[in-house]
Amino acid sequence: MHDIRAIRENPAAFDAALALRGESALSSDILALDEARRAKIQAAETAQADQNKAAKAIGAAKAKGDDAEFERLRAEVASKKAEVATIQTEAKELDAKLTDMLARIPNSPAEDVPQGADEADNVEVKRWGDLPEFAFAPKEHFEIQGVARAMDFETAAKISGARFVVLTGAVARIHRALAQFMIDTHVDENGLTEVNAPVLVRDEAMYGTDKLPKFGDDSYQTTNGWWLVPTSEVPLTYTVAGDVLDESALPIRYAAHTLCFRSEAGSAGKDTSGMLRQHQFEKVEMVSIVHPDHSDEEQKRMLGCAEGILEKLGIPYRTVILCTGDMGFGARRTYDIEAWVPGQNCYREISSVSTTGAFQARRMNARFKPAGGGKPEFLHTLNGSGLAVGRCLIAVLENGQKEDGSVTLPAALAPYLGGKLTLAASGELC
């Protein structure tokens, strides 16, 4: 959420930042609402002072035996009390309207974010690995002989509908191995703290991590009001909601492997083949909560953690910085990592690493006490996939496929697969 004081101080800069994201100028509407709200608050305070003054005078009038003045003052107190209540209600309504308006406005981009309208304007900043060469036409993951029988979309559709999959046998084990490998790497090598987080969260957690109110249609809500998490960014980040931490507690670095749920609203007909885009999927998520002075450095560190997973697996990838028109709602800057998928002959997103600055912290009222003293300041929060497990499975299967329908698996997975690094055409590990 944006700081209303910053908008008051420099409305032109606020509108310019919104324009970079393709948004209309809003400062005049925001400031008009803010001015009306502040005027109501001032009016309530004035009426409250008049009420208090009249209340004090009642005692004096009674002591003098001035019944007429006593009754007049008592009536005035009652009138002022009703006036104060009315004005305070109006002020609260305006405050709620202002808060809702600010909650629907996307974050301002960092200065180094490239300008652009959509993903075509994203800028590549890194490319790693040699693309595999095949003496045959590479297949998509679900077409590979050793995979096809263990990746069952028809049974999943019978159970749950479209965009679900049932994994069985060796493919299910490889999927599990990838998640375990990611978590172990982040904990043992990257210094993250593993968290087993809830996947059902309250409205406040979704709102505090900028998923509500604007993107409620993109997530699933239970009949009793919980939300199924679109990513464990939500529970991990919300752990510090309402807190005032000591600066010495920073940075906080978390990793969690969870189920994630997305309705994929508005994506009909997009990426429907295979398990690329599912309503239910698994991700290893990284979240960092840091001092504002260190958030840019932390984003680079998190990006390296995510890239390192692909490098250990030997999966070619490229990293792009998203342009202003392609960034997520809460992001100040986002890097996407795209893994090479030979079956589609292209790179596909497998991780987004974003810094939100104080955008989420302000919504959550999450702050820290500076070590040198002074008022509490808002924390900075960052999140990134480390990685999307299903998409990583796709990349591993497609890059390791052989003409006979088998798949050679990355050596990094050997400890998790009993040393077996071949998925045979029969579907067995060997």
C-alpha distance (Angstrom), angle and dihedral (degrees) to the residues before:
residue distance angle dihedral
M1 . . .
H2 3.77 . .
D3 3.80 124.5 .
I4 3.81 108.9 -112.0
R5 3.82 89.9 -153.3
A6 3.81 90.9 58.4
I7 3.81 90.2 50.8
R8 3.82 90.7 50.8
E9 3.81 91.4 49.7
N10 3.81 96.9 47.4
P11 3.81 114.8 10.3
A12 3.80 92.4 162.9
A13 3.82 92.0 59.2
F14 3.81 90.3 48.1
D15 3.82 92.2 52.4
A16 3.81 91.2 45.4
A17 3.81 90.8 54.3
L18 3.82 91.0 49.8
A19 3.79 90.6 49.3
L20 3.81 89.3 58.6
R21 3.80 87.4 60.3
G22 3.79 93.4 47.5
E23 3.81 93.6 -104.1
S24 3.78 126.4 138.0
A25 3.81 121.8 -110.8
L26 3.79 107.7 -87.1
S27 3.79 106.0 166.9
S28 3.83 94.9 98.9
D29 3.82 92.4 53.0
I30 3.79 92.1 44.6
L31 3.80 94.4 47.7
A32 3.82 92.7 46.5
L33 3.79 89.9 53.8
D34 3.79 91.0 43.9
E35 3.81 91.4 50.6
A36 3.81 91.8 49.9
R37 3.81 90.1 48.9
R38 3.81 92.7 49.7
A39 3.81 91.1 46.8
K40 3.81 89.8 54.5
I41 3.78 91.0 49.0
Q42 3.82 90.0 50.7
A43 3.80 91.3 47.4
A44 3.81 90.7 50.7
E45 3.80 90.7 50.8
T46 3.83 91.2 49.7
A47 3.79 92.5 48.7
Q48 3.81 90.0 46.8
A49 3.83 89.9 53.1
D50 3.81 90.7 50.1
Q51 3.81 89.6 49.0
N52 3.80 91.8 51.0
K53 3.83 91.3 47.5
A54 3.79 92.5 51.7
A55 3.81 91.4 45.5
K56 3.80 90.8 55.8
A57 3.81 91.3 49.1
I58 3.81 92.5 54.3
G59 3.79 91.8 72.3
A60 3.81 92.3 50.9
A61 3.81 92.4 49.4
K62 3.79 91.4 50.1
A63 3.81 91.6 48.5
K64 3.83 89.7 53.6
G65 3.79 90.9 48.8
D66 3.81 90.6 -120.7
D67 3.79 97.8 150.3
A68 3.80 94.7 175.0
E69 3.80 92.8 53.7
F70 3.79 90.3 43.6
E71 3.81 91.8 55.1
R72 3.81 92.4 44.0
L73 3.80 91.9 52.1
R74 3.77 92.8 45.0
A75 3.81 89.9 53.2
E76 3.80 89.7 47.4
V77 3.81 91.6 52.2
A78 3.80 91.2 50.4
S79 3.82 90.8 48.1
K80 3.80 93.1 48.0
K81 3.78 91.1 47.1
A82 3.80 90.5 55.2
E83 3.82 90.5 44.4
V84 3.82 91.7 51.6
A85 3.81 91.6 49.7
T86 3.81 91.8 49.9
I87 3.80 94.3 47.7
Q88 3.81 92.3 45.3
T89 3.81 90.0 52.4
E90 3.81 90.2 50.3
A91 3.82 90.4 48.2
K92 3.82 91.2 51.1
E93 3.80 90.8 50.1
L94 3.80 91.2 51.3
D95 3.81 90.7 46.1
A96 3.81 90.8 52.0
K97 3.81 90.4 48.1
L98 3.81 91.3 50.4
T99 3.80 92.2 47.1
D100 3.81 91.0 50.0
M101 3.81 91.1 49.3
L102 3.81 92.3 50.5
A103 3.83 91.2 45.4
R104 3.82 90.7 59.9
I105 3.81 96.5 52.6
P106 3.83 117.2 94.4
N107 3.78 123.4 -121.5
S108 3.80 120.0 -88.2
P109 3.83 113.8 -104.8
A110 3.78 121.4 -115.5
E111 3.79 115.6 -105.9
D112 3.81 94.1 -106.9
V113 3.82 95.4 53.6
P114 3.83 109.6 113.4
Q115 3.79 117.0 -117.4
G116 3.77 116.5 -117.2
A117 3.78 146.9 128.9
D118 3.80 103.9 -121.5
E119 3.81 145.7 -16.6
A120 3.81 91.1 -57.5
D121 3.81 87.7 70.8
N122 3.81 96.1 52.6
V123 3.80 113.9 119.2
E124 3.80 123.6 -130.2
V125 3.80 111.8 -132.7
K126 3.80 102.0 171.4
R127 3.79 142.2 15.9
W128 3.80 123.6 -168.3
G129 3.80 134.1 -174.4
D130 3.78 136.1 17.4
L131 3.78 116.3 -84.5
P132 3.81 111.4 -114.8
E133 3.78 118.0 -108.0
F134 3.80 119.5 -139.5
A135 3.79 130.4 -164.0
F136 3.81 86.9 -149.9
A137 3.78 136.9 42.2
P138 3.82 104.9 -80.0
K139 3.78 115.8 -126.2
E140 3.76 131.5 -137.4
H141 3.79 115.1 -100.7
F142 3.80 96.5 -99.7
E143 3.81 91.9 50.2
I144 3.82 96.6 55.9
Q145 3.80 108.6 110.5
G146 3.80 96.2 -131.2
V147 3.79 90.5 49.5
A148 3.79 105.4 38.4
R149 3.80 98.9 79.6
A150 3.81 92.8 46.5
M151 3.82 95.7 49.8
D152 3.80 104.1 68.4
F153 3.79 117.1 -176.4
E154 3.80 96.2 162.5
T155 3.79 94.4 59.2
A156 3.81 90.3 44.4
A157 3.82 89.5 52.5
K158 3.81 89.7 51.5
I159 3.80 89.6 52.3
S160 3.79 102.2 37.5
G161 3.81 112.6 -3.3
A162 3.79 132.3 -113.1
R163 3.81 123.7 -10.1
F164 3.78 97.3 33.0
V165 3.80 129.2 106.1
V166 3.79 137.7 -162.8
L167 3.81 113.0 -143.9
T168 3.80 118.3 -163.1
G169 3.77 140.4 178.9
A170 3.78 119.6 -9.4
V171 3.80 95.1 -3.1
A172 3.81 90.7 55.7
R173 3.80 88.3 49.5
I174 3.81 92.7 50.3
H175 3.80 89.5 50.0
R176 3.81 90.2 51.9
A177 3.80 91.3 45.3
L178 3.78 91.4 54.5
A179 3.81 92.2 53.5
Q180 3.82 91.8 47.7
F181 3.80 91.5 47.5
M182 3.81 91.1 51.5
I183 3.80 94.8 49.0
D184 3.82 93.1 45.5
T185 3.79 91.4 49.9
H186 3.78 94.0 49.2
V187 3.79 93.2 46.9
D188 3.81 100.9 38.4
E189 3.80 99.8 35.6
N190 3.80 107.8 18.8
G191 3.79 99.0 42.6
L192 3.80 99.0 -122.7
T193 3.79 122.4 148.5
E194 3.79 113.7 -122.4
V195 3.81 115.4 -126.8
N196 3.79 129.8 -170.5
A197 3.79 98.1 -150.2
P198 3.82 133.1 -172.0
V199 3.78 117.3 -103.1
L200 3.81 92.8 -156.6
V201 3.81 113.1 72.6
R202 3.79 139.0 172.5
D203 3.80 128.6 -110.3
E204 3.79 90.6 -100.1
A205 3.80 92.8 59.8
M206 3.81 92.6 49.7
Y207 3.80 91.4 46.1
G208 3.79 93.8 46.3
T209 3.81 91.5 54.1
D210 3.83 92.2 47.8
K211 3.83 96.9 -108.1
L212 3.81 91.3 116.5
P213 2.95 144.4 89.9
K214 3.78 96.8 9.6
F215 3.80 101.6 41.6
G216 3.77 104.8 38.5
D217 3.81 91.1 121.7
D218 3.81 90.0 61.5
S219 3.80 93.0 62.5
Y220 3.79 138.5 54.6
Q221 3.80 122.9 -111.9
T222 3.78 125.1 -163.9
T223 3.79 122.3 -130.7
N224 3.80 90.8 -105.5
G225 3.80 93.8 53.4
W226 3.80 106.2 -96.7
W227 3.79 120.2 130.0
L228 3.80 124.6 -136.0
V229 3.79 105.2 -129.1
P230 3.82 117.8 -107.2
T231 3.82 85.2 -156.1
S232 3.78 135.2 -10.0
E233 3.80 87.0 -108.8
V234 3.81 82.9 92.0
P235 3.83 101.0 60.7
L236 3.81 94.7 31.4
T237 3.80 94.7 52.7
Y238 3.79 94.2 40.5
T239 3.81 91.6 58.8
V240 3.83 87.8 89.4
A241 3.82 97.4 45.6
G242 3.79 111.4 137.6
D243 3.81 92.4 4.3
V244 3.79 129.4 130.4
L245 3.80 104.2 -155.0
D246 3.76 128.9 -165.8
E247 3.79 111.0 -108.8
S248 3.81 87.4 -123.7
A249 3.83 89.0 66.4
L250 3.82 90.4 66.1
P251 2.94 137.1 134.8
I252 3.79 102.8 42.8
R253 3.80 112.9 -171.7
Y254 3.79 122.0 -173.0
A255 3.79 136.9 179.2
A256 3.79 126.9 -171.0
H257 3.79 135.9 176.4
T258 3.79 109.5 -147.6
L259 3.74 145.5 150.0
C260 3.80 111.8 -99.0
F261 3.79 129.0 -158.6
R262 3.80 130.0 -156.6
S263 3.77 129.7 169.4
E264 3.82 90.7 -150.4
A265 3.80 88.7 -141.3
G266 3.79 110.6 -166.3
S267 3.81 94.9 15.5
A268 3.81 98.2 101.3
G269 3.80 110.6 149.9
K270 3.81 93.3 11.0
D271 3.82 120.8 122.6
T272 3.78 92.7 -21.7
S273 3.81 97.2 152.1
G274 3.79 119.0 98.0
M275 3.80 122.5 -20.5
L276 3.79 98.7 -47.8
R277 3.80 95.5 111.4
Q278 3.81 115.6 27.7
H279 3.79 136.5 165.6
Q280 3.82 89.4 -134.2
F281 3.79 121.8 35.3
E282 3.79 142.4 143.5
K283 3.76 128.8 -110.6
V284 3.76 138.7 176.0
E285 3.79 103.5 -138.6
M286 3.79 129.0 -163.0
V287 3.81 121.8 -155.4
S288 3.79 127.2 -177.9
I289 3.80 127.4 -169.9
V290 3.79 110.5 -165.3
H291 3.79 150.2 159.9
P292 3.84 110.7 -81.4
D293 3.80 91.2 -117.9
H294 3.81 90.9 60.7
S295 3.80 103.7 42.4
D296 3.82 97.6 97.8
E297 3.79 91.2 48.6
E298 3.80 89.9 46.8
Q299 3.79 91.9 53.8
K300 3.80 90.3 56.0
R301 3.81 90.0 48.8
M302 3.82 91.9 50.9
L303 3.79 90.8 47.0
G304 3.80 89.4 54.4
C305 3.82 90.4 50.4
A306 3.81 91.7 54.6
E307 3.81 94.1 43.5
G308 3.79 89.7 49.0
I309 3.82 91.5 61.8
L310 3.81 91.1 58.4
E311 3.79 92.0 44.5
K312 3.80 91.4 53.2
L313 3.80 88.4 50.6
G314 3.80 92.0 47.1
I315 3.83 93.3 -123.2
P316 3.83 114.7 151.3
Y317 3.79 112.8 -127.0
R318 3.74 145.2 164.1
T319 3.81 129.8 -144.0
V320 3.80 123.1 -142.7
I321 3.79 133.3 -176.0
L322 3.78 109.5 -132.6
C323 3.78 118.8 -122.1
T324 3.80 122.8 -124.8
G325 3.81 92.6 -95.0
D326 3.80 95.8 51.8
M327 3.80 102.2 45.0
G328 3.78 122.0 110.6
F329 3.80 120.6 -102.3
G330 3.82 97.6 -99.9
A331 3.80 99.2 35.3
R332 3.78 125.7 111.3
R333 3.79 91.4 -175.5
T334 3.81 130.3 -2.4
Y335 3.78 134.1 -168.1
D336 3.80 118.1 -164.1
I337 3.78 121.4 -156.1
E338 3.80 112.9 -152.2
A339 3.80 121.1 -163.2
W340 3.80 121.7 -148.8
V341 3.82 113.1 -108.6
P342 3.84 109.9 -170.9
G343 3.81 94.6 -165.8
Q344 3.80 89.6 65.6
N345 3.81 94.1 30.5
C346 3.79 92.1 -130.6
Y347 3.79 146.0 83.9
R348 3.81 117.5 -91.5
E349 3.80 128.2 -162.0
I350 3.79 112.2 -100.8
S351 3.82 100.4 161.8
S352 3.79 140.8 19.3
V353 3.79 118.4 -162.3
S354 3.80 113.2 -166.2
T355 3.76 139.7 176.0
T356 3.80 116.3 -152.9
G357 3.79 97.4 -174.7
A358 3.81 108.8 -151.9
F359 3.82 92.5 -31.0
Q360 3.81 95.9 105.8
A361 3.80 95.3 31.7
R362 3.80 91.2 58.1
R363 3.81 90.3 52.3
M364 3.82 90.0 49.1
N365 3.82 95.7 37.8
A366 3.81 88.7 -127.1
R367 3.80 111.9 163.7
F368 3.81 144.3 158.7
K369 3.80 134.8 -142.9
P370 3.83 111.3 -118.7
A371 3.79 112.3 -121.8
G372 3.80 91.1 -129.0
G373 3.80 93.1 53.5
G374 3.78 131.1 -107.3
K375 3.78 134.1 110.6
P376 3.81 120.4 -30.3
E377 3.82 113.7 -92.7
F378 3.78 131.1 -151.4
L379 3.79 116.5 -96.0
H380 3.79 123.7 -126.8
T381 3.81 119.1 -122.2
L382 3.80 130.2 -157.8
N383 3.78 133.9 -177.5
G384 3.78 137.1 -173.5
S385 3.78 142.3 166.3
G386 3.71 112.9 -108.8
L387 3.10 81.6 -164.5
A388 3.81 144.0 -36.7
V389 3.82 98.8 -122.1
G390 3.80 99.5 -152.2
R391 3.78 93.9 48.1
C392 3.78 89.8 47.5
L393 3.80 88.2 53.1
I394 3.80 88.9 53.5
A395 3.82 91.4 51.7
V396 3.81 93.4 46.9
L397 3.81 93.3 49.5
E398 3.79 96.5 44.5
N399 3.81 96.9 44.0
G400 3.81 92.5 46.7
Q401 3.80 98.5 44.6
K402 3.81 121.7 127.0
E403 3.77 130.7 -155.5
D404 3.83 92.2 -109.3
G405 3.83 91.0 60.6
S406 3.81 96.2 -100.6
V407 3.82 126.1 119.5
T408 3.79 129.1 -139.1
L409 3.79 108.9 -142.8
P410 3.84 127.9 -147.2
A411 3.81 116.3 -89.0
A412 3.82 89.2 -128.9
L413 3.81 88.9 72.3
A414 3.81 95.2 55.5
P415 3.85 94.9 98.9
Y416 3.81 89.6 53.8
L417 3.81 97.1 45.5
G418 3.78 100.7 47.4
G419 3.79 90.1 -101.1
K420 3.81 92.4 -61.4
L421 3.79 110.9 133.7
T422 3.79 103.4 170.8
L423 3.76 126.6 81.3
A424 3.81 100.9 -157.3
A425 3.79 123.3 -141.6
S426 3.79 85.3 -109.4
G427 3.82 89.5 62.9
E428 3.83 95.2 -109.5
L429 3.79 127.4 124.2
C430 3.75 114.1 -120.3
